[in-house]
């Protein structure tokens, strides 16, 4: 059985199969090069949807979704200070704040 069939059947996926589903950026590059026009990105999105409905999506994905909905930020940072928090985390040179 392929991963989609296993998801539909409610079976557990291997960590490699979960990685294949959740590490995709869904940029559609694979769709562009597929010689038989398989809509790979659409399949990945459908697999993610089914896993979420079954309560089987990775905890990190759930946390990111919650942060986006509640804080408008995937990492849960305050949007008004997010740039400066990342600047400190990444040890980037300081840029003066805009007076706006």
C-alpha positions, -999 to 999 in steps of 0.1 A, spaced: 0 0 0 12 35 -7 11 62 21 -22 77 9 -39 43 10 -24 37 44 -36 71 57 -72 64 44 -71 30 61 -60 47 93 -27 29 95 4 44 110 31 58 87 68 54 91 88 84 101 103 86 66 68 87 51 57 114 76 89 134 66 80 130 29 46 146 36 56 173 61 90 184 48 76 193 14 73 230 9 45 224 -17 63 247 -42 50 226 -71 84 220 -86 78 182 -85 45 188 -104 64 207 -130 89 179 -137 66 149 -133 67 132 -167 31 118 -163 15 149 -148 8 134 -113 -5 163 -91 21 155 -63 15 187 -44 -22 182 -43 -17 146 -31 6 159 -3 -19 185 7 -47 159 8 -25 136 29 -19 164 54 -56 172 55 -65 136 62 -38 132 89 -50 164 106 -86 151 105 -74 119 121 -55 138 148 -22 123 135 -3 154 123 30 161 140 28 181 173 51 207 157 27 213 129 -2 217 153 18 242 173 28 262 142 -8 264 131 -20 275 165 7 302 166 -3 315 132 -40 317 142 -35 331 176 -3 353 172 0 358 135 35 343 138 46 307 131 71 308 159 46 324 183 67 356 186 50 390 191 47 403 155 57 438 166 90 426 180 96 395 159 123 410 137 143 421 167 139 388 185 152 370 154 180 395 151 192 386 186 187 349 181 207 349 148 232 375 162 227 399 133 240 434 134 217 459 151 195 480 128 179 511 144 141 509 149 120 529 126 103 559 142 69 547 129 
